[in-house]
Amino acid sequence: MAITALGAVAPYEFQIGGLVIRENTELALASLSLGRGQGAPTILGTSMPDVGQWLAGPEVSAFWTAPNQWFIEGEGRAHEDFAAIVKAAAPDCAVTEQTDGWVAFDVYSNDGFKPLEGLLEKLVNIDLNGFGVGTALRTGLHHMSVYLIRRSDTHVTIMGMRTFAAALCHALESTAVRLR
């Protein structure tokens, strides 16, 4: 029986006020790196985004992680050999499976961006004015390094190393409770 990053059978979900925090156990991840002189590929219809950007495509999404490096996301594909799928689409690139190395928490607001903004202001030191839809960045959250992805006006994904799943979950929940 599969377990989540938090050791449960079902994904974690917490709601307080207009905020919903949900562990996304169905997100597959693969890292993709270019060799010297290679151009960025298109993976299953998705171009590789620029620095600090996230791009949703028809089958997969991608976000920039470092020069000539990206994470490729496959929503609903966590049970597939996702790295093999990405490698088949980009055979000249270095591809590494990352699904089990990370935990993703989707944070939604039923009341516009303001509740998300309040949560993020307490958790991370970023300029929220520059954190528009399609932005992806790496930053510190408490003692952890995380990726933040702004997927829509009311949806942010916070992705951290799987070994810190409980600490990240606690930080999100306890901060949301304090805002209430």
C-alpha positions as CSV (number, residue, x, y, z in Angstrom):
1,M,0.0,0.0,0.0
2,A,1.4,3.4,-1.0
3,I,1.9,6.0,1.7
4,T,2.2,9.8,1.4
5,A,5.2,11.8,2.3
6,L,3.5,12.4,5.7
7,G,3.2,8.6,6.2
8,A,-0.6,8.4,5.7
9,V,-2.6,6.4,3.2
10,A,-4.6,9.5,2.1
11,P,-3.2,12.9,1.2
12,Y,-3.2,15.6,3.9
13,E,-5.8,18.3,3.6
14,F,-6.5,21.2,6.0
15,Q,-9.0,24.1,5.6
16,I,-9.3,27.2,7.7
17,G,-11.4,30.2,6.6
18,G,-10.9,30.6,2.8
19,L,-7.5,28.8,2.7
20,V,-7.2,25.1,1.7
21,I,-3.8,23.3,2.1
22,R,-3.7,20.0,0.2
23,E,-0.8,17.6,-0.3
24,N,-0.5,16.7,-4.0
25,T,0.5,13.0,-4.1
26,E,-0.3,12.7,-7.8
27,L,2.4,15.1,-9.1
28,A,5.2,13.4,-11.0
29,L,8.5,15.2,-11.3
30,A,11.6,14.8,-13.4
31,S,14.6,17.0,-13.6
32,L,16.0,17.8,-17.1
33,S,19.5,19.2,-17.8
34,L,21.0,20.3,-21.1
35,G,24.5,19.3,-22.2
36,R,26.9,22.0,-23.5
37,G,25.6,23.6,-26.7
38,Q,22.2,22.0,-26.5
39,G,19.1,24.0,-27.1
40,A,16.1,23.7,-24.8
41,P,13.7,21.0,-26.0
42,T,10.0,21.0,-26.1
43,I,8.6,18.2,-23.9
44,L,5.2,16.8,-24.9
45,G,4.2,20.2,-26.3
46,T,5.6,22.3,-23.5
47,S,8.5,24.7,-24.1
48,M,11.1,25.2,-21.4
49,P,10.3,28.5,-19.5
50,D,12.7,31.3,-18.8
51,V,14.4,32.1,-15.5
52,G,12.0,32.3,-12.6
53,Q,9.1,31.1,-14.7
54,W,6.6,28.2,-14.7
55,L,4.7,27.2,-17.9
56,A,1.7,24.9,-18.1
57,G,1.5,22.9,-21.3
58,P,-1.0,20.5,-22.8
59,E,0.4,17.3,-21.1
60,V,3.1,18.5,-18.7
61,S,4.3,21.7,-17.0
62,A,7.8,22.9,-16.4
63,F,9.6,25.4,-14.3
64,W,13.2,26.8,-14.4
65,T,15.5,25.6,-11.6
66,A,19.0,26.6,-12.7
67,P,20.8,27.6,-15.9
68,N,19.9,24.9,-18.5
69,Q,17.9,23.0,-15.9
70,W,14.2,22.5,-15.3
71,F,11.7,20.4,-13.4
72,I,9.1,18.8,-15.6
73,E,5.8,18.2,-13.8
74,G,3.2,15.5,-14.8
75,E,0.0,16.1,-12.9
76,G,-1.8,12.8,-12.2
77,R,1.3,10.8,-13.3
78,A,3.0,10.0,-10.0
79,H,2.5,6.2,-10.6
80,E,4.1,6.2,-14.0
81,D,7.8,5.9,-14.9
82,F,7.7,9.7,-15.5
83,A,11.4,10.1,-16.0
84,A,11.3,7.5,-18.8
85,I,8.5,9.5,-20.5
86,V,10.5,12.7,-20.3
87,K,13.7,11.0,-21.4
88,A,11.9,9.6,-24.5
89,A,10.8,13.1,-25.4
90,A,14.3,14.6,-24.8
91,P,16.8,11.7,-25.5
92,D,19.8,14.0,-25.7
93,C,19.2,15.5,-22.2
94,A,20.0,14.3,-18.8
95,V,16.8,13.3,-17.0
96,T,16.4,12.2,-13.4
97,E,13.3,10.9,-11.6
98,Q,12.4,13.3,-8.8
99,T,8.9,12.3,-7.8
100,D,9.8,10.6,-4.5
101,G,12.3,13.3,-3.5
102,W,9.8,16.1,-3.1
103,V,6.5,16.9,-1.4
104,A,4.1,19.4,-3.0
105,F,1.4,21.3,-1.0
106,D,-1.1,23.1,-3.1
107,V,-2.5,26.1,-1.3
108,Y,-5.8,27.5,-2.6
109,S,-7.8,30.5,-1.6
110,N,-11.6,30.7,-1.9
111,D,-11.4,34.4,-1.2
112,G,-9.0,35.8,-3.9
113,F,-5.3,36.3,-3.5
114,K,-5.4,38.3,-0.2
115,P,-5.4,35.2,2.1
116,L,-2.6,33.6,0.1
117,E,-0.7,36.9,0.3
118,G,-1.1,37.0,4.1
119,L,0.1,33.4,4.4
120,L,3.1,34.0,2.1
121,E,4.1,37.2,3.9
122,K,4.5,35.3,7.1
123,L,6.4,32.3,5.5
124,V,8.8,33.6,2.9
125,N,10.9,36.7,2.2
126,I,9.9,37.5,-1.4
127,D,8.5,40.5,-3.2
128,L,4.9,39.5,-3.6
129,N,4.4,42.3,-6.1
130,G,6.6,40.4,-8.5
131,F,5.1,37.0,-7.8
132,G,2.6,36.9,-10.6
133,V,0.9,34.0,-12.2
134,G,3.5,31.9,-14.0
135,T,6.3,32.7,-11.5
136,A,8.4,30.0,-10.0
137,L,11.2,30.6,-7.6
138,R,13.3,29.0,-4.9
139,T,13.4,30.6,-1.5
140,G,13.8,29.8,2.2
141,L,10.8,28.9,4.4
142,H,11.7,28.5,8.1
143,H,14.8,26.2,7.9
144,M,13.9,24.7,4.5
145,S,14.6,25.5,0.9
146,V,11.4,25.4,-1.1
147,Y,10.1,26.1,-4.6
148,L,7.1,28.4,-4.9
149,I,4.9,28.2,-8.0
150,R,2.1,30.7,-8.7
151,R,-0.3,28.7,-10.8
152,S,-3.2,31.1,-10.8
153,D,-4.6,34.1,-8.9
154,T,-5.8,31.7,-6.1
155,H,-3.4,28.8,-6.3
156,V,0.2,28.5,-5.1
157,T,2.2,25.3,-4.9
158,I,4.9,25.0,-2.2
159,M,7.3,22.2,-2.9
160,G,10.0,21.0,-0.5
161,M,12.3,18.1,0.0
162,R,10.3,15.0,1.1
163,T,12.5,14.6,4.2
164,F,11.0,17.9,5.5
165,A,7.4,17.0,4.6
166,A,6.2,17.1,8.3
167,A,8.1,20.3,9.1
168,L,6.7,22.0,5.9
169,C,3.2,20.9,6.7
170,H,3.4,22.1,10.2
171,A,4.8,25.5,9.1
172,L,1.9,25.9,6.6
173,E,-0.8,24.8,9.0
174,S,0.4,26.7,12.1
175,T,0.9,29.9,10.1
176,A,-2.6,29.6,8.6
177,V,-4.1,29.1,12.0
178,R,-2.3,32.2,13.4
179,L,-3.7,34.3,10.6
180,R,-7.2,33.4,11.4
